[in-house]
Amino acid sequence: MLLGKVGLWELGAPFSQYSATGLFGTIKTAGFISTLVSEGDDIKTDVYTPVGGSSLYGEDLSNNVLIVGIESGGKIFNVPASYITNLYDGQTVYKYHYIAAKVGLLPEDYDMTEVANGLADTISQITGVDVNSNDIYTSVHDRGSVVMGDEEAAYAELKRLNDISNNTSTYTQLQNALLTIESLKKQNESLATAYDSAVNNKN
């Protein structure tokens, strides 16, 4: 991982103007040039012009190079990754990660499809790794099972459903927001239809 990495960064020309012996500091930012430009950053002026490297901008933009911000001596130096000769020295180990969660007591035939889909979406949003419901494994264990009579089970279900309706988790807020957006879309479509109808009748 680049962000937070500390080192003595050796710079190639023309960015070696910042320091012939390299910049000792911490990598604070990193972003692809096309993304930064699309966000309104003037990369040519801010990164290339100060070192007389304006002519390099076009090719680097075409190659969508990574722009790295190095904090050194209280300043931020923005340098294209291709001009930091030792940027990728060393190794980062990637391993498979797994999550296990004890859900608790639910009816034996409870359908976990929505849970699996929600978990997959949440994990993908947080980590940026593509996870789908096929990667989510669910199971039911007899250990710790509780047998309830119809009345007790009905009460337990009512309480569980009530807890869902009162849930203020981020996921629940997102689902409610999506429902609100969908409702507003339908209202907007109805208003637009009514407006068009009124205009046509007037004409």
C-alpha positions as CSV (number, residue, x, y, z in Angstrom):
1,M,0.0,0.0,0.0
2,L,1.4,3.4,-1.0
3,L,-0.5,5.7,1.4
4,G,1.4,6.2,4.6
5,K,4.5,4.7,3.2
6,V,7.7,6.4,4.5
7,G,11.0,6.4,2.7
8,L,13.7,8.3,0.9
9,W,12.2,8.7,-2.5
10,E,14.6,8.9,-5.4
11,L,13.4,11.3,-8.1
12,G,14.1,11.2,-11.8
13,A,14.6,14.3,-14.0
14,P,13.0,16.9,-14.1
15,F,11.5,16.3,-10.7
16,S,15.0,15.7,-9.2
17,Q,15.1,19.5,-9.0
18,Y,13.2,19.1,-5.8
19,S,16.2,17.2,-4.3
20,A,19.1,15.6,-6.1
21,T,19.5,13.1,-3.2
22,G,15.8,12.3,-3.0
23,L,12.9,13.4,-0.8
24,F,12.6,11.8,2.6
25,G,9.0,11.8,3.6
26,T,5.6,10.2,3.7
27,I,3.2,9.4,0.8
28,K,0.0,11.3,1.7
29,T,-2.0,11.2,-1.5
30,A,-2.1,9.1,-4.7
31,G,-4.5,9.4,-7.6
32,F,-4.6,8.6,-11.3
33,I,-4.0,11.7,-13.5
34,S,-7.3,11.2,-15.5
35,T,-9.3,11.1,-12.3
36,L,-7.6,14.2,-10.8
37,V,-8.2,16.1,-14.1
38,S,-11.9,15.1,-14.2
39,E,-12.2,16.4,-10.7
40,G,-11.0,19.8,-11.8
41,D,-7.4,19.7,-10.7
42,D,-5.0,21.6,-13.0
43,I,-2.3,18.9,-13.0
44,K,-0.3,20.4,-15.8
45,T,0.1,23.7,-14.0
46,D,0.4,22.3,-10.5
47,V,2.7,19.3,-11.1
48,Y,4.6,19.7,-14.4
49,T,5.1,23.4,-14.9
50,P,7.0,24.1,-11.6
51,V,9.9,21.8,-12.9
52,G,9.7,22.8,-16.5
53,G,8.1,19.6,-17.5
54,S,5.0,20.8,-19.3
55,S,6.0,18.9,-22.4
56,L,5.7,15.6,-20.5
57,Y,2.1,16.2,-19.5
58,G,0.4,15.0,-22.7
59,E,2.1,11.6,-22.7
60,D,1.6,11.0,-19.0
61,L,-2.1,11.9,-19.4
62,S,-2.4,9.4,-22.2
63,N,-0.7,6.8,-20.0
64,N,-2.9,7.7,-17.1
65,V,0.0,7.8,-14.7
66,L,-0.3,7.9,-10.9
67,I,0.3,11.3,-9.2
68,V,1.9,10.8,-5.8
69,G,1.9,13.5,-3.1
70,I,5.0,13.2,-0.8
71,E,5.0,15.2,2.4
72,S,8.6,16.3,3.2
73,G,9.8,19.1,5.3
74,G,6.3,20.4,5.9
75,K,5.5,20.6,2.2
76,I,3.7,18.4,-0.3
77,F,5.5,17.6,-3.5
78,N,3.3,16.1,-6.2
79,V,5.3,13.8,-8.5
80,P,4.2,11.3,-11.2
81,A,4.9,7.8,-10.0
82,S,7.0,7.0,-13.1
83,Y,9.6,9.6,-11.9
84,I,10.0,8.0,-8.5
85,T,12.6,5.4,-9.2
86,N,12.2,3.4,-6.0
87,L,8.5,3.8,-5.4
88,Y,7.7,0.1,-5.7
89,D,10.7,-1.4,-3.9
90,G,9.6,-3.9,-1.3
91,Q,6.6,-6.2,-1.3
92,T,3.0,-6.2,-0.1
93,V,1.5,-9.5,0.8
94,Y,-2.2,-10.1,-0.3
95,K,-4.1,-12.9,1.3
96,Y,-7.7,-14.1,1.2
97,H,-9.8,-12.8,4.1
98,Y,-12.9,-14.4,5.5
99,I,-15.7,-13.2,7.8
100,A,-17.7,-15.3,10.1
101,A,-20.7,-14.0,12.1
102,K,-23.0,-15.8,14.6
103,V,-26.5,-14.5,13.7
104,G,-28.4,-16.0,16.5
105,L,-31.8,-17.6,16.7
106,L,-34.1,-17.5,13.7
107,P,-36.8,-19.8,12.4
108,E,-35.2,-23.0,11.0
109,D,-36.5,-22.3,7.5
110,Y,-35.5,-18.6,7.4
111,D,-34.5,-17.5,3.9
112,M,-31.0,-15.9,4.1
113,T,-30.9,-14.7,0.5
114,E,-31.5,-11.1,1.3
115,V,-28.9,-11.2,4.1
116,A,-26.3,-12.7,1.8
117,N,-27.0,-10.1,-0.9
118,G,-26.8,-7.3,1.6
119,L,-23.5,-8.6,3.1
120,A,-22.0,-9.0,-0.4
121,D,-23.0,-5.4,-1.4
122,T,-21.7,-3.9,1.9
123,I,-18.4,-5.8,1.8
124,S,-17.9,-4.7,-1.9
125,Q,-18.6,-1.0,-1.0
126,I,-16.3,-1.0,1.9
127,T,-13.3,-2.9,0.5
128,G,-13.6,-2.2,-3.2
129,V,-13.2,-6.0,-3.8
130,D,-15.9,-7.6,-6.0
131,V,-18.0,-9.9,-3.7
132,N,-21.3,-11.5,-4.7
133,S,-23.9,-13.5,-2.9
134,N,-22.2,-16.8,-4.1
135,D,-19.2,-15.9,-1.9
136,I,-21.5,-15.7,1.2
137,Y,-21.9,-19.1,2.9
138,T,-24.8,-19.6,5.3
139,S,-25.6,-22.6,7.5
140,V,-28.0,-23.7,10.3
141,H,-26.6,-25.5,13.3
142,D,-28.7,-27.7,15.7
143,R,-26.4,-26.7,18.6
144,G,-28.1,-24.3,20.9
145,S,-31.5,-24.7,19.1
146,V,-34.7,-23.7,20.9
147,V,-38.1,-25.3,20.3
148,M,-41.0,-22.8,20.8
149,G,-44.7,-23.3,21.0
150,D,-46.9,-21.4,18.4
151,E,-47.7,-18.6,20.9
152,E,-44.1,-18.1,22.0
153,A,-42.9,-18.2,18.4
154,A,-45.5,-15.7,17.2
155,Y,-44.4,-13.3,20.0
156,A,-40.7,-13.8,19.1
157,E,-41.5,-13.1,15.4
158,L,-43.4,-9.9,16.2
159,K,-40.6,-8.7,18.4
160,R,-38.0,-9.5,15.7
161,L,-40.0,-7.7,13.0
162,N,-40.5,-4.7,15.3
163,D,-36.8,-4.5,15.9
164,I,-36.2,-4.4,12.1
165,S,-38.6,-1.5,11.7
166,N,-36.8,0.4,14.5
167,N,-33.4,-0.4,13.2
168,T,-31.2,2.7,12.7
169,S,-28.2,1.0,11.1
170,T,-26.5,2.5,8.1
171,Y,-27.8,-0.3,5.9
172,T,-31.4,0.3,7.1
173,Q,-31.0,4.0,6.5
174,L,-29.7,3.3,3.0
175,Q,-32.6,1.0,2.2
176,N,-35.1,3.6,3.5
177,A,-33.4,6.3,1.5
178,L,-33.7,4.2,-1.6
179,L,-37.4,3.6,-1.0
180,T,-37.9,7.4,-0.5
181,I,-36.0,8.2,-3.7
182,E,-38.2,5.6,-5.6
183,S,-41.3,7.1,-4.2
184,L,-40.3,10.6,-5.1
185,K,-39.5,9.5,-8.7
186,K,-43.0,8.1,-9.0
187,Q,-44.5,11.3,-7.7
188,N,-42.4,13.3,-10.1
189,E,-43.5,11.1,-13.0
190,S,-47.1,11.5,-12.0
191,L,-46.7,15.3,-11.8
192,A,-45.0,15.4,-15.2
193,T,-47.8,13.4,-16.7
194,A,-50.4,15.6,-15.2
195,Y,-48.6,18.7,-16.4
196,D,-48.3,17.4,-19.9
197,S,-52.0,16.4,-19.9
198,A,-53.0,19.9,-18.7
199,V,-50.9,21.6,-21.4
200,N,-52.3,19.4,-24.1
201,N,-55.9,20.1,-23.0
202,K,-55.2,23.8,-22.9
203,N,-53.9,23.7,-26.5
